[in-house]
Amino acid sequence: MPKKIYDILPPKLANKTENTAKSFATHEKSHGQQKLKKPKKSSPIILDKKDKRFPLKEILIGGGVILILLSIYLYNKLPKAQIQILPRMEQVSQEEKIVADKSIGEVDIIKKVIPAYYAEETQDSWQEFQSTGIVSNDKKATGSVKIYNKLDSLAPLTLIKGTHFLSDSGKSFVIVDRVIIPSAQYQKGKLVPGSVTAKVEAKEAGEDYNIGNSKFSVPKLSGTVYYYSIYAESSSPMVGGYVGNVKKVTKDDIQKAQDDLTEKLLEQAEVALKSKLTPDDILIDDSVVRDIISFSSTIKQDTIIDKFGAEAKVKVSGLIFKKQDLEKFVKDSIVAKLPQNNSVLETSLDINYNPGVIDNKNGKVTLDLDFSAKVYQDINTQELVELFSLQTTEEIKEIVNSVEYSDKISEAKITFWPFWVKKAPKNKDRIVIDLVFE
């Protein structure tokens, strides 16, 4: 028996198809031989979809799995042990006498020497100084006179240098050179005095001797026939008389200039020398040498001048050694006397030194050393990590206090993280051991 359409289609769709077929047959009978018209397109068949459901169950299951995996990961990765180990310390002290020598290239604890070197700095400058010497600058008035001789003797009259002439105003002058005065002569029955011009200088300094035209007599001829026959006259005033003081350069001025200038330059040179030192450089103060290379004054002693200049050049040098060389000597000296597998705590080094004999010529200085440091036994932290794994706080302390470690470790400070962790983690990378030197 042939299957019906609805036997292979869904019931609703099958019924709809069957009805369409019947309608098509009826239409064909009613129109006879007329051409069959195309049926109208039916609407597309839409299948109903099932309603979507929120996958809560699946989310809860997935979240639970993730939570379990995260817990396992955190259990293995999150725990951490932070352990601070305080090594047991011992203080050691020593005394040594060593030499810092510029001819040595490296530290030698056997020969007890460390390297040293010389450093130097030069400075030069010019400076002006004030003259302090005071000298009188008094000046005597000078001029010229015409000396007359009214005597008609056969021989001329000679006056020696320094012969005094007194002016009619009472000012005394002297001739500066010897003069010869001709005798008087009769001319046309009249006696004409002989005469000569001479330079004169006031007997004393001062402006009072700057007198005008005057007549002069010779006081020493008073009471003789020559007194009224020998006289002088000036046809121009006397000039240049002056009383006052001026400055001059003294020996002390030059010495003070040298002292002041060189001392200033030496201080500058020393400051410049020290400014070039690094924090690692140690300058032996007692080895510092201050040299004056040169000094000169532009003016000689007793020169009359208010100010004068001077220039100088100096050099400062000193013996220097390195702090790190001194520390290396001390550290090596301590280590050389320690048992094997012991170390020096470098931050605990305490070094005192006093310079002894200084040999600037050969660049050597003796140092008296007094030094101390803390020492400790070496601790293998990797070995402790292996021992501390999966151990509680008390168990770790028991290991630290054991005979093997009690002489090396004075204390252990243990911290587990997070707060619920009670043992050091199995993962040794999560155990951190720090050596703490207090």
C-alpha positions as CSV (number, residue, x, y, z in Angstrom):
1,M,0.0,0.0,0.0
2,P,1.5,3.3,-1.1
3,K,2.3,5.7,1.7
4,K,0.4,8.9,2.1
5,I,2.1,12.2,2.2
6,Y,1.6,12.7,5.9
7,D,3.3,9.3,6.5
8,I,6.6,10.9,5.7
9,L,6.0,14.5,6.8
10,P,5.0,15.9,10.1
11,P,1.2,15.7,10.7
12,K,0.5,19.4,10.3
13,L,2.6,19.7,7.2
14,A,1.1,16.5,5.8
15,N,-2.5,17.7,6.2
16,K,-1.6,21.1,4.6
17,T,-0.1,19.3,1.7
18,E,-3.1,17.0,1.2
19,N,-5.5,19.9,1.2
20,T,-3.4,21.7,-1.4
21,A,-3.5,18.7,-3.6
22,K,-7.3,18.4,-3.4
23,S,-7.8,22.1,-4.2
24,F,-5.6,21.7,-7.2
25,A,-7.7,18.7,-8.6
26,T,-11.0,20.7,-8.2
27,H,-9.6,23.7,-10.0
28,E,-8.6,21.4,-12.9
29,K,-12.1,20.0,-13.3
30,S,-13.8,23.3,-13.3
31,H,-11.8,24.8,-16.1
32,G,-11.8,21.9,-18.5
33,Q,-9.2,22.3,-21.2
34,Q,-7.9,25.6,-19.9
35,K,-4.3,25.8,-19.3
36,L,-3.4,25.1,-15.7
37,K,-2.3,28.2,-13.8
38,K,0.7,28.2,-11.5
39,P,-0.3,27.9,-7.9
40,K,0.6,30.8,-5.6
41,K,3.8,30.5,-3.6
42,S,3.1,29.4,-0.1
43,S,4.8,31.0,2.9
44,P,8.1,29.4,4.0
45,I,7.7,26.8,6.5
46,I,9.4,27.8,9.8
47,L,10.3,25.1,12.3
48,D,9.9,26.0,15.9
49,K,13.2,26.0,17.9
50,K,13.4,24.7,21.5
51,D,13.6,27.4,24.2
52,K,17.3,28.2,25.4
53,R,18.2,27.3,29.1
54,F,20.9,29.2,31.2
55,P,23.8,26.7,31.8
56,L,24.0,27.2,35.6
57,K,24.9,23.6,36.2
58,E,27.7,23.6,33.7
59,I,29.1,26.8,35.1
60,L,29.1,25.5,38.7
61,I,30.9,22.3,37.7
62,G,33.5,24.3,35.7
63,G,34.0,26.7,38.5
64,G,34.5,23.9,41.0
65,V,37.1,22.3,38.8
66,I,39.0,25.6,38.4
67,L,38.8,26.2,42.2
68,I,40.3,22.8,42.9
69,L,43.1,23.3,40.4
70,L,43.8,26.8,41.8
71,S,43.9,25.5,45.3
72,I,46.4,22.8,44.3
73,Y,48.5,25.5,42.6
74,L,48.4,27.9,45.6
75,Y,49.1,25.0,48.0
76,N,52.4,24.3,46.1
77,K,53.4,27.9,45.1
78,L,52.0,30.2,47.8
79,P,53.7,29.0,51.0
80,K,57.0,30.8,51.7
81,A,59.6,30.6,54.5
82,Q,61.7,33.7,55.3
83,I,64.5,32.8,57.7
84,Q,67.1,35.3,59.0
85,I,70.3,33.8,60.3
86,L,72.4,35.8,62.7
87,P,76.0,34.4,62.6
88,R,77.9,34.1,65.8
89,M,80.4,37.0,66.0
90,E,83.8,37.2,67.6
91,Q,85.9,40.4,68.0
92,V,89.6,40.3,67.1
93,S,92.2,43.0,67.6
94,Q,95.7,43.5,66.3
95,E,98.6,46.1,66.3
96,E,101.0,46.6,63.5
97,K,103.7,49.0,62.4
98,I,103.7,49.5,58.6
99,V,105.2,51.8,56.0
100,A,103.4,53.8,53.3
101,D,106.0,53.9,50.5
102,K,105.7,55.7,47.1
103,S,108.1,53.1,45.6
104,I,105.7,50.2,46.4
105,G,103.1,49.2,43.8
106,E,100.8,46.9,45.9
107,V,99.9,45.9,49.4
108,D,102.3,43.3,51.0
109,I,101.3,42.0,54.4
110,I,104.6,40.0,54.6
111,K,106.8,43.1,54.1
112,K,104.2,45.3,55.9
113,V,104.0,48.0,53.3
114,I,101.3,49.7,51.4
115,P,101.6,52.0,48.3
116,A,101.8,55.8,48.6
117,Y,102.3,58.7,46.2
118,Y,103.1,62.4,46.2
119,A,100.6,65.1,45.1
120,E,101.5,68.7,44.7
121,E,99.8,72.0,43.8
122,T,101.3,75.3,42.7
123,Q,99.8,78.8,42.9
124,D,101.1,82.2,41.7
125,S,99.7,85.7,41.9
126,W,100.4,89.5,41.8
127,Q,99.1,91.9,44.5
128,E,99.4,95.6,45.3
129,F,100.4,96.8,48.7
130,Q,100.4,100.1,50.6
131,S,103.7,101.8,51.6
132,T,103.8,102.7,55.3
133,G,107.1,104.5,55.6
134,I,106.9,108.3,56.1
135,V,109.7,110.6,55.0
136,S,109.9,114.4,55.1
137,N,109.5,116.0,51.8
138,D,110.6,119.5,52.9
139,K,112.1,121.6,50.2
140,K,114.2,124.8,50.4
141,A,113.5,127.8,48.3
142,T,116.0,128.6,45.6
143,G,116.8,131.5,43.3
144,S,119.6,133.7,42.1
145,V,121.2,137.0,43.3
146,K,123.6,139.5,41.9
147,I,126.6,140.1,44.2
148,Y,128.3,143.5,44.2
149,N,131.9,144.4,45.2
150,K,132.5,148.2,45.8
151,L,136.1,147.7,46.8
152,D,138.7,149.0,44.3
153,S,141.4,146.7,45.4
154,L,143.8,145.2,42.8
155,A,142.6,141.6,43.4
156,P,139.0,140.3,43.1
157,L,137.1,139.0,46.1
158,T,136.4,135.3,46.5
159,L,133.4,133.9,48.4
160,I,133.4,130.2,49.3
161,K,130.5,127.8,48.8
162,G,128.0,128.2,51.7
163,T,128.6,131.8,52.3
164,H,125.5,133.2,54.1
165,F,123.5,136.1,52.8
166,L,120.8,137.7,54.9
167,S,117.7,139.3,53.2
168,D,116.3,142.6,54.3
169,S,113.3,140.5,55.5
170,G,115.5,138.5,57.8
171,K,115.7,135.2,55.7
172,S,119.0,133.5,55.4
173,F,120.3,132.1,52.1
174,V,123.7,130.5,51.1
175,I,125.4,130.5,47.8
176,V,125.6,126.9,46.3
177,D,129.0,127.4,44.5
178,R,132.1,129.4,45.1
179,V,132.1,132.8,43.4
180,I,134.8,135.4,42.5
181,I,133.6,139.0,42.5
182,P,135.6,141.5,40.4
183,S,136.9,144.7,42.1
184,A,135.2,148.0,41.5
185,Q,136.5,150.1,38.6
186,Y,136.5,153.8,38.0
187,Q,134.8,154.7,34.8
188,K,134.6,158.3,33.6
189,G,135.6,159.4,37.1
190,K,132.9,157.4,38.7
191,L,133.4,154.2,40.8
192,V,131.5,151.3,39.3
193,P,131.1,148.1,41.6
194,G,132.3,144.8,40.3
195,S,129.4,142.1,40.2
196,V,128.7,138.4,39.6
197,T,125.4,136.4,39.5
198,A,125.2,133.4,41.9
199,K,122.7,130.7,42.7
200,V,121.4,130.7,46.3
201,E,119.4,128.3,48.5
202,A,117.4,129.0,51.6
203,K,119.1,127.9,54.8
204,E,115.8,126.1,55.9
205,A,112.8,124.5,54.2
206,G,109.5,126.2,54.2
207,E,107.2,128.4,52.2
208,D,108.3,131.4,54.3
209,Y,111.5,131.5,52.2
210,N,109.6,132.1,49.0
211,I,110.4,135.8,49.2
212,G,110.2,138.4,46.6
213,N,112.9,140.8,45.2
214,S,115.2,141.6,48.1
215,K,118.5,143.1,49.1
216,F,121.1,140.9,51.0
217,S,124.1,141.5,53.3
218,V,126.9,139.2,54.4
219,P,126.4,138.8,58.2
220,K,129.9,137.4,58.7
221,L,131.5,140.6,57.3
222,S,129.9,142.7,60.0
223,G,132.4,144.9,61.7
224,T,134.8,144.9,58.8
225,V,135.4,147.3,55.9
226,Y,133.9,144.7,53.7
227,Y,130.4,144.7,55.3
228,Y,129.2,147.8,53.4
229,S,131.2,147.1,50.3
230,I,129.9,143.5,49.6
231,Y,126.1,143.1,49.2
232,A,123.6,141.4,46.9
233,E,120.2,142.0,45.2
234,S,117.6,139.6,43.7
235,S,115.6,140.7,40.7
236,S,113.2,137.7,40.9
237,P,111.4,136.0,43.8
238,M,112.7,132.9,45.6
239,V,110.6,129.8,44.8
240,G,110.1,126.1,45.8
241,G,110.1,126.4,49.6
242,Y,107.8,123.6,51.1
243,V,107.3,121.6,54.3
244,G,105.4,118.2,54.2
245,N,105.6,114.3,54.4
246,V,105.3,111.6,51.7
247,K,105.1,107.7,51.8
248,K,108.0,105.5,51.0
249,V,108.6,101.7,50.7
250,T,110.4,100.4,53.8
251,K,112.2,97.1,54.3
252,D,109.4,96.0,56.6
253,D,106.8,96.8,53.9
254,I,108.6,94.5,51.4
255,Q,108.9,91.7,54.1
256,K,105.2,92.1,55.1
257,A,104.2,91.9,51.4
258,Q,106.2,88.7,51.0
259,D,104.7,87.2,54.2
260,D,101.1,88.1,53.3
261,L,101.2,87.1,49.7
262,T,103.0,83.8,50.1
263,E,100.9,82.8,53.0
264,K,97.7,83.5,51.1
265,L,99.0,81.5,48.1
266,L,100.2,78.6,50.3
267,E,96.7,78.4,51.8
268,Q,95.1,78.4,48.4
269,A,97.5,75.8,47.2
270,E,96.8,73.5,50.1
271,V,93.0,73.9,49.7
272,A,93.4,73.2,46.0
273,L,95.5,70.1,46.8
274,K,92.9,68.7,49.2
275,S,90.0,69.5,46.9
276,K,91.5,67.1,44.3
277,L,91.6,64.2,46.7
278,T,89.0,61.5,46.4
279,P,87.2,60.0,49.5
280,D,89.6,57.1,49.2
281,D,92.7,59.3,49.5
282,I,94.3,59.9,52.9
283,L,96.7,62.8,53.1
284,I,99.4,62.7,55.9
285,D,99.1,66.2,57.3
286,D,102.5,66.1,58.8
287,S,104.0,65.3,55.4
288,V,102.7,68.5,53.8
289,V,105.6,70.6,52.6
290,R,105.1,74.4,51.8
291,D,107.7,75.9,49.5
292,I,108.1,79.5,48.3
293,I,109.4,79.2,44.7
294,S,109.9,82.9,44.1
295,F,109.0,86.4,45.3
296,S,109.8,89.8,43.9
297,S,108.8,93.4,44.5
298,T,108.3,95.9,41.6
299,I,109.8,98.7,43.8
300,K,113.1,98.8,45.7
301,Q,113.4,99.8,49.4
302,D,113.2,103.5,50.2
303,T,111.4,104.4,47.0
304,I,109.1,107.3,47.6
305,I,105.7,106.0,46.4
306,D,102.2,105.4,48.0
307,K,101.7,101.8,46.6
308,F,103.8,99.1,45.2
309,G,103.3,95.7,43.6
310,A,104.7,92.2,44.4
311,E,104.4,88.8,42.9
312,A,105.1,85.3,44.2
313,K,104.9,81.6,43.3
314,V,104.5,78.7,45.8
315,K,104.2,74.9,45.9
316,V,102.4,72.6,48.4
317,S,103.1,68.9,48.3
318,G,102.2,65.9,50.5
319,L,102.3,62.2,50.9
320,I,99.1,60.3,50.3
321,F,97.9,56.6,50.6
322,K,94.7,54.9,49.7
323,K,92.1,54.0,52.3
324,Q,91.3,50.8,50.4
325,D,94.9,49.8,50.6
326,L,95.0,50.3,54.3
327,E,91.7,48.3,54.7
328,K,93.0,45.5,52.5
329,F,96.2,45.3,54.6
330,V,94.1,45.1,57.8
331,K,91.6,42.6,56.4
332,D,94.4,40.4,55.0
333,S,96.3,40.6,58.2
334,I,93.3,39.4,60.2
335,V,92.3,36.7,57.7
336,A,95.9,35.4,57.7
337,K,95.6,34.5,61.4
338,L,92.0,33.1,61.3
339,P,91.1,29.4,61.0
340,Q,90.0,28.1,57.7
341,N,86.4,28.8,56.6
342,N,86.2,32.0,58.7
343,S,85.4,35.5,57.3
344,V,85.8,39.1,58.3
345,L,82.8,41.4,58.5
346,E,84.2,44.3,56.5
347,T,81.7,46.8,57.8
348,S,83.0,46.2,61.3
349,L,86.6,47.2,60.5
350,D,87.8,49.8,63.1
351,I,91.2,51.3,62.1
352,N,93.3,53.8,64.0
353,Y,96.7,55.0,62.8
354,N,99.3,57.5,63.9
355,P,102.0,58.7,61.6
356,G,105.5,58.1,62.8
357,V,108.7,58.9,61.0
358,I,108.2,60.9,57.8
359,D,110.8,60.7,55.1
360,N,109.7,63.3,52.5
361,K,112.9,62.9,50.5
362,N,112.2,59.2,49.8
363,G,108.4,59.4,50.0
364,K,107.9,57.2,53.1
365,V,106.0,57.4,56.3
366,T,105.7,55.0,59.1
367,L,102.2,54.2,60.4
368,D,101.4,52.7,63.9
369,L,98.2,50.8,63.4
370,D,95.6,49.7,66.0
371,F,92.7,47.8,64.4
372,S,89.9,45.4,65.1
373,A,87.0,43.6,63.4
374,K,84.3,41.1,63.9
375,V,84.8,37.6,62.4
376,Y,82.4,34.7,61.9
377,Q,82.4,31.1,60.6
378,D,81.2,30.6,57.0
379,I,77.6,29.3,56.8
380,N,76.4,27.2,53.8
381,T,72.9,28.6,53.3
382,Q,72.1,26.1,50.5
383,E,72.8,23.3,52.9
384,L,70.4,24.8,55.4
385,V,67.6,25.1,52.8
386,E,67.8,21.4,52.3
387,L,67.6,20.8,56.1
388,F,64.8,23.3,56.7
389,S,62.4,21.9,53.9
390,L,59.1,20.7,55.4
391,Q,60.2,21.5,59.0
392,T,58.2,23.4,61.6
393,T,59.5,26.4,63.4
394,E,60.6,24.3,66.4
395,E,62.3,21.8,64.2
396,I,64.2,24.5,62.4
397,K,65.3,26.0,65.8
398,E,66.5,22.5,66.9
399,I,68.7,22.3,63.8
400,V,70.1,25.7,64.4
401,N,70.9,24.8,68.1
402,S,72.5,21.5,67.2
403,V,76.1,20.9,67.9
404,E,77.0,21.3,64.2
405,Y,75.6,24.8,64.0
406,S,75.4,26.3,67.5
407,D,79.0,27.6,67.2
408,K,78.2,29.3,63.9
409,I,74.7,30.6,64.4
410,S,73.6,32.7,67.4
411,E,70.0,33.1,66.4
412,A,67.4,32.3,63.7
413,K,64.3,34.4,63.0
414,I,61.6,32.4,61.2
415,T,58.6,33.7,59.3
416,F,56.1,31.5,57.4
417,W,53.6,33.0,54.9
418,P,50.6,33.0,54.5
419,F,49.5,32.9,58.1
420,W,48.1,29.4,57.9
421,V,51.4,27.8,56.9
422,K,53.0,25.8,59.7
423,K,55.9,24.3,57.9
424,A,58.6,25.4,55.5
425,P,57.5,24.6,51.9
426,K,58.6,21.5,50.0
427,N,59.6,23.7,47.2
428,K,63.1,24.7,48.2
429,D,62.9,27.8,45.9
430,R,60.3,29.2,48.3
431,I,62.7,29.0,51.3
432,V,64.7,32.3,51.5
433,I,67.7,32.4,54.0
434,D,69.3,35.8,54.7
435,L,72.5,36.3,56.7
436,V,71.9,39.3,59.0
437,F,74.9,41.0,60.6
438,E,73.7,43.2,63.4
